[in-house]
């Protein structure tokens, strides 16, 4: 994957994450969980069979930042196909489908491991509350 394609993917993904969090903030019940969630997550976007684009998502004091590269110290490491993550954030794919289904490369849709700071499975369980858009009736 060339540099311009990587930059485009990063900017697209950053926009999606920023928009999801902004949309969640519009609902008062979400404010507490968004403000209390503290995490340092390495996020691998599995874009080609043998290439993963690494980003990091840091949530601290209610501020969420997405940057390129991996963090040396992190709470979770996640790897997923960007398309699967998009379907996850818009609610089309459930957490169960992400954890058990296969992506286009034959790997699980969402692969994870605990970070350098411990297993942190509680953070993994809270992640859908942060990244998945609420359904509107």
C-alpha positions in Angstrom: 0.0 0.0 0.0 1.6 3.3 -1.0 1.9 6.4 1.2 -1.0 8.3 -0.3 -3.4 5.4 0.1 -2.3 5.0 3.7 -2.9 8.7 4.3 -6.3 8.6 2.7 -7.3 5.6 4.8 -6.0 7.2 8.0 -7.9 10.4 7.3 -11.1 8.5 6.4 -10.9 6.4 9.5 -10.1 9.4 11.7 -13.1 11.2 10.3 -15.3 8.2 11.1 -14.1 7.9 14.7 -14.4 11.6 15.3 -18.0 11.6 13.9 -19.1 8.6 15.9 -17.8 10.2 19.1 -19.4 13.6 18.3 -22.7 11.8 17.5 -22.5 9.9 20.8 -21.9 13.2 22.7 -25.2 14.5 21.4 -27.0 12.0 23.7 -26.7 13.1 27.4 -26.7 9.5 28.7 -23.4 8.8 26.7 -21.5 11.7 28.2 -20.5 9.9 31.4 -19.1 6.8 29.6 -17.3 8.9 27.0 -15.7 11.1 29.7 -14.7 8.2 32.0 -13.3 5.9 29.4 -9.5 5.9 29.6 -7.6 3.8 27.1 -4.5 3.6 25.0 -5.3 1.3 22.0 -3.1 0.1 19.2 -5.4 -0.4 16.2 -4.2 -2.4 13.2 -6.2 -1.9 10.0 -5.7 -5.2 8.0 -5.8 -3.8 4.5 -3.9 -6.3 2.5 -3.0 -10.0 3.1 0.4 -9.1 4.3 0.0 -5.5 5.4 -1.5 -3.9 8.6 -1.7 -0.1 8.9 -1.1 0.7 12.6 -2.9 3.6 14.3 -3.4 4.4 18.0 -6.5 5.7 19.7 -6.0 7.4 23.1 -8.9 8.4 25.3 -8.0 10.6 28.3 -10.3 12.9 30.3 -13.0 12.8 27.6 -10.6 13.7 24.7 -10.1 11.1 22.0 -7.2 11.3 19.6 -6.3 9.0 16.7 -2.8 9.1 15.4 -0.6 7.0 13.1 1.8 4.3 14.5 1.8 2.0 17.4 2.2 3.0 21.1 4.9 1.4 23.1 2.7 1.2 26.2 -1.0 0.3 25.5 -4.0 -1.2 27.1 -5.3 -3.2 24.1 -4.2 -4.2 20.6 -6.9 -4.7 18.0 -6.6 -5.8 14.4 -9.5 -5.6 11.9 -10.3 -5.0 8.3 -11.4 -1.4 7.9 -14.6 -2.4 6.2 -15.5 -4.7 9.0 -14.9 -1.8 11.5 -17.1 0.5 9.5 -19.9 -2.1 9.7 -19.3 -2.5 13.4 -19.4 1.3 14.1 -22.7 1.7 12.2 -24.2 -1.2 14.1 -24.6 -3.5 11.1 -22.1 -6.0 12.6 -22.6 -7.1 16.3 -19.8 -7.6 18.8 -20.4 -11.3 18.5 -20.1 -11.3 14.7 -16.9 -9.3 15.0 -15.4 -11.7 17.5 -16.4 -14.9 15.8 -16.8 -14.2 12.1 -14.0 -14.3 9.4 -12.8 -11.4 7.3 -11.8 -11.5 3.6 -8.4 -12.8 4.6 -9.7 -15.7 6.5 -8.9 -14.2 9.9 -11.3 -13.3 12.7 -13.0 -9.9 12.0 -11.7 -8.6 15.3 -8.5 -9.9 16.8 -7.3 -8.6 20.1 -4.8 -9.1 22.8 -4.1 -7.5 26.1 -1.6 -4.7 26.2 1.6 -3.9 28.0 -0.4 -2.6 31.0 -2.3 -5.9 31.5 -5.2 -7.9 30.0 -7.7 -5.0 30.2 -10.7 -7.0 29.0 -13.0 -4.5 30.7 -11.8 -1.9 28.2 -12.5 -4.3 25.3 -16.1 -4.8 26.6 -16.6 -1.0 26.9 -15.3 -0.3 23.4 -18.6 -1.0 21.6 -20.4 1.5 23.8 -17.8 4.1 22.6 -17.5 3.2 18.9 -20.9 1.9 17.8 -23.5 4.4 16.8 -26.8 4.4 18.7 -29.8 3.2 16.7 -32.4 5.9 16.2 -36.0 5.1 16.2 
